[in-house]
């Protein structure tokens, strides 16, 4: 989303803060609560019935389930790639076909996650949709 304005005043700052508020969530690490920016999350995974957000170098436990996370932040580039895994497509560096119709996803932080074959179709649809959005936004610029 782009916001255009003539002058940056307090009203504009309040509007920007309001719009960005839904892009903030809280994670827990070592009994401390940390404010996290959604766009900094590389992927989320369920481990032992707990949802973890994997950042560039740190991991935080979230107070929400994977389904709720995906419902809230799907428009921020997240897509399910496995029963217990969602990935931020904005953090993908490259893809490589793997055995049994799976896809290896190489992330910008050096980690590798695997797209389960049952989620492959929806994963590629999300990539295609995002590519079309980028191309249409570039056409209007």
C-alpha positions in Angstrom: 0.0 0.0 0.0 1.2 3.5 -0.8 0.2 6.7 1.0 0.7 10.0 -0.7 0.5 13.3 1.2 1.6 16.8 0.7 2.8 17.5 4.2 3.8 15.1 7.0 2.0 16.3 10.1 0.6 14.6 13.3 -2.6 13.6 11.6 -0.7 11.8 8.8 1.6 10.1 11.4 -1.4 8.9 13.4 -3.0 7.5 10.2 0.2 5.7 9.3 0.5 4.3 12.8 -3.1 3.1 12.7 -2.6 1.4 9.3 0.6 -0.3 10.4 -0.8 -1.5 13.7 -2.1 -4.7 12.3 1.4 -5.5 11.0 2.7 -5.8 14.6 2.4 -8.9 16.9 4.0 -10.1 20.0 6.3 -13.1 20.5 7.8 -14.7 23.5 11.5 -15.7 23.9 13.2 -16.6 27.2 10.1 -15.4 29.2 10.3 -11.9 27.6 7.6 -10.5 25.3 9.0 -8.9 22.2 7.2 -6.7 19.6 7.6 -8.3 16.1 7.0 -6.8 12.7 5.1 -9.2 10.5 7.3 -8.4 7.5 10.4 -9.6 9.4 9.0 -13.1 9.9 10.5 -15.7 7.4 8.1 -18.5 8.3 5.9 -19.9 11.1 5.8 -23.5 12.2 3.9 -25.6 14.7 6.1 -27.6 17.1 4.6 -29.5 20.0 1.3 -27.7 19.5 2.9 -24.3 19.8 3.3 -21.7 17.0 6.8 -20.3 16.5 7.8 -17.4 14.3 11.3 -17.7 12.7 13.0 -14.4 12.1 16.3 -13.8 10.4 18.3 -15.1 13.4 15.8 -15.5 16.3 12.8 -17.7 17.0 9.7 -16.5 19.0 6.7 -18.3 20.3 3.4 -16.7 19.3 0.3 -16.7 21.3 -1.9 -17.7 18.3 -2.3 -20.7 16.2 -1.1 -21.2 12.7 -4.6 -20.9 11.2 -5.3 -17.6 13.0 -1.9 -16.3 12.0 -2.6 -17.1 8.3 -6.0 -15.6 8.4 -4.7 -12.4 9.8 -1.5 -12.1 7.7 -2.1 -13.9 4.4 -2.3 -10.5 2.7 1.2 -9.8 3.9 2.6 -12.6 1.8 2.2 -15.7 3.9 1.1 -19.0 2.4 0.7 -22.5 3.8 3.2 -24.9 2.5 2.6 -27.8 4.9 0.1 -28.9 7.6 2.2 -27.1 10.2 4.1 -24.6 8.2 3.5 -21.2 6.5 6.2 -19.2 4.7 6.6 -15.5 3.8 6.9 -15.5 0.0 8.6 -12.1 0.3 11.6 -13.8 2.0 12.2 -16.4 -0.7 15.5 -16.4 -2.4 15.0 -19.4 -4.7 13.1 -22.6 -5.4 14.3 -26.0 -6.4 12.2 -29.1 -7.3 12.6 -32.0 -4.9 11.6 -35.6 -4.9 8.0 -36.7 -4.7 6.7 -33.5 -6.2 7.9 -31.4 -3.3 9.7 -28.1 -3.7 12.7 -26.8 -1.6 12.3 -23.2 -0.7 15.6 -21.4 0.0 15.1 -18.3 2.2 17.1 -15.1 2.4 18.4 -16.1 5.8 19.9 -19.3 4.5 17.2 -21.6 5.9 15.5 -24.2 3.7 11.8 -25.2 4.1 10.0 -27.8 2.0 6.6 -27.3 0.3 4.6 -30.4 0.8 3.2 -31.8 -2.4 -0.4 -31.4 -1.1 0.2 -27.6 -0.8 2.2 -27.1 -4.0 -0.7 -26.0 -6.1 -1.8 -23.3 -3.7 1.8 -22.2 -3.2 2.3 -21.6 -6.9 -1.0 -19.9 -7.2 0.0 -17.4 -4.4 3.3 -16.7 -6.2 1.5 -16.2 -9.5 -1.0 -13.8 -7.9 1.8 -11.8 -6.2 3.7 -11.6 -9.5 0.6 -10.3 -11.2 0.0 -7.7 -8.5 3.6 -6.5 -8.8 3.3 -6.2 -12.5 0.0 -4.3 -12.4 1.4 -1.9 -9.8 4.4 -1.3 -12.0 2.2 -0.6 -14.9 0.4 2.2 -12.9 3.6 3.7 -11.6 
